[in-house]
């Protein structure tokens, strides 16, 4: 706490951020892979249109989102807005948020897991999907609820969780179903 790295990261969290970027960060607070990636994949990218894709994204997001929890309880890093009063959140600052820890970012982990899975399923759009995943995770910094290192750790957790899921035959079957479902709309 209050070391050189945290002070440098705190300055990043403070911004300045444009109103438009903070509005995007507020939208990115939603736990919805379709809302998170419709800017890349279009308005047709909905859960109703892609149920097999929803199933695989839900599984990957849950696995990645919860994978970092044991580490959170080891480090117990307070969120930036709790450490510095000049940092304001762009999401509701409720008791649940104040009681949870910052490192690693579970929200960043689930969002980046979605990006990794979608990039694998639609390789022709991999670059833009990964970039959107990075932007989605960075929204946690813009919102004042995570430090950059929390988000980077969340991305690492996502990569590990998705890699681990690939060892599961049921997950691979789910990926095949989603790949077939998405191929008609987006190609490969």
C-alpha positions in Angstrom: 0.0 0.0 0.0 1.2 3.5 -0.9 4.3 2.1 -2.6 5.7 3.6 -5.8 3.8 1.2 -8.0 0.5 1.8 -6.3 1.0 5.6 -6.4 1.8 5.5 -10.1 -1.2 3.3 -10.8 -3.4 5.5 -8.7 -2.5 8.5 -10.9 -3.6 6.4 -13.9 -6.9 5.5 -12.3 -7.6 9.2 -11.6 -7.4 9.9 -15.3 -8.5 12.3 -16.7 -11.2 10.3 -18.6 -13.6 11.8 -21.0 -17.3 11.6 -20.3 -17.7 9.3 -23.3 -15.1 6.9 -21.9 -16.6 6.9 -18.5 -20.0 6.2 -20.0 -18.5 3.2 -21.9 -17.0 2.0 -18.6 -20.4 2.1 -17.0 -21.9 0.1 -19.9 -19.0 -2.4 -19.5 -20.0 -3.0 -15.9 -22.8 -5.3 -17.2 -22.0 -9.0 -17.1 -23.3 -9.6 -20.6 -21.0 -10.9 -23.3 -23.4 -9.9 -26.1 -23.6 -6.3 -24.9 -19.8 -6.3 -24.5 -19.1 -7.5 -28.1 -22.0 -6.3 -30.2 -20.0 -3.2 -31.1 -17.7 -5.6 -32.9 -20.1 -8.3 -34.0 -23.2 -6.2 -34.7 -26.7 -5.8 -33.4 -27.5 -9.4 -34.6 -25.1 -10.7 -31.9 -27.6 -11.7 -29.3 -28.2 -14.5 -26.9 -31.5 -15.4 -28.6 -29.7 -15.7 -32.0 -26.7 -17.6 -30.7 -27.7 -19.9 -27.8 -24.7 -22.3 -28.2 -22.4 -19.3 -28.1 -24.1 -18.1 -25.0 -23.5 -21.5 -23.3 -19.8 -21.5 -24.1 -19.3 -17.9 -23.1 -21.2 -18.4 -19.9 -19.1 -21.4 -19.0 -15.8 -19.6 -19.8 -16.8 -16.4 -18.1 -17.8 -18.2 -14.9 -14.6 -20.2 -14.8 -12.4 -17.2 -15.4 -14.4 -14.9 -13.2 -14.2 -17.1 -10.1 -10.7 -18.5 -10.7 -9.0 -15.5 -9.1 -11.1 -15.5 -6.0 -8.6 -17.4 -3.8 -5.9 -14.9 -4.7 -8.2 -12.0 -3.8 -8.5 -13.4 -0.2 -4.8 -13.8 0.1 -3.9 -10.3 -1.0 -7.0 -8.4 0.2 -6.0 -5.3 -1.9 -8.5 -2.4 -1.3 -10.1 -0.9 -4.4 -8.6 2.4 -5.6 -11.6 4.5 -4.7 -11.3 3.2 -1.1 -7.6 4.1 -1.0 -7.9 7.6 -2.4 -10.8 10.0 -2.0 -10.1 11.8 -5.3 -11.1 8.7 -7.2 -14.8 8.4 -8.0 -16.5 5.3 -9.4 -18.7 5.4 -12.5 -20.7 2.4 -11.1 -22.8 2.3 -7.9 -20.5 2.5 -4.9 -22.5 0.0 -2.8 -21.6 -2.1 0.2 -20.9 -5.2 -1.8 -18.4 -3.3 -4.0 -16.7 -1.8 -0.9 -16.5 -5.2 0.8 -14.8 -6.9 -2.1 -11.1 -6.8 -3.1 -9.3 -5.4 -6.1 -6.6 -7.9 -7.1 -7.0 -9.7 -9.4 -10.0 -8.3 -11.3 -12.7 -11.0 -11.7 -14.6 -8.7 -14.0 -11.6 -8.3 -16.2 -11.0 -12.1 -16.1 -14.5 -12.9 -17.3 -14.5 -10.2 -20.0 -11.1 -11.2 -21.4 -12.2 -14.9 -21.3 -15.1 -14.0 -23.5 -12.7 -12.2 -25.9 -10.3 -15.2 -26.0 -13.2 -17.6 -26.7 -14.7 -15.4 -29.4 -11.3 -14.8 -31.0 -10.9 -18.6 -31.3 -14.4 -19.1 -32.6 -14.2 -16.3 -35.2 -10.5 -16.1 -36.1 -11.2 -13.7 -39.0 -12.1 -11.1 -36.3 -9.6 -12.2 -33.6 -7.6 -8.9 -33.6 -10.6 -6.7 -33.1 -12.2 -9.1 -30.6 -9.0 -9.1 -28.4 -8.8 -5.4 -28.7 -12.4 -5.0 -27.5 -11.7 -7.4 -24.7 -8.7 -5.3 -23.6 -10.9 -2.2 -23.7 -13.6 -3.9 -21.8 -11.2 -4.9 -19.0 -9.6 -1.4 -19.0 -13.1 0.0 -18.2 -12.5 -1.3 -14.6 -9.6 1.2 -14.3 -11.6 4.0 -15.8 -14.4 3.3 -13.4 -12.0 3.6 -10.4 -12.6 0.1 -9.1 -9.4 -1.6 -10.1 -5.7 -0.7 -10.6 -4.0 -1.5 -13.9 -2.1 -4.4 -12.3 -5.5 -5.9 -11.1 -6.8 -5.8 -14.7 -3.6 -7.3 -16.1 -3.7 -10.1 -13.5 -7.4 -10.7 -14.5 -6.3 -11.1 -18.1 -3.7 -13.7 -17.0 -6.3 -15.5 -15.0 -8.6 -15.6 -18.0 -5.9 -17.1 -20.3 -5.2 -19.8 -17.7 -8.9 -20.6 -17.1 -9.6 -20.8 -20.9 -6.6 -23.0 -21.4 -7.7 -25.3 -18.6 -11.2 -25.5 -20.0 -9.8 -26.8 -23.3 -8.7 -30.0 -21.4 -12.4 -30.7 -20.8 -14.2 -32.7 -23.5 -17.6 -31.2 -22.8 -16.1 -27.7 -23.2 -14.6 -28.7 -26.5 -17.9 -30.0 -27.7 -19.6 -26.7 -26.6 -16.9 -24.8 -28.6 -17.6 -26.9 -31.7 -21.4 -26.1 -31.4 -20.7 -22.4 -31.0 -18.2 -22.4 -33.9 -20.8 -24.0 -36.2 -23.5 -21.6 -35.0 -21.3 -18.5 -35.6 -19.8 -19.7 -38.9 -23.1 -19.0 -40.8 -23.1 -15.4 -39.5 -19.4 -14.5 -39.4 -17.5 -17.0 -41.4 -14.1 -18.3 -40.1 
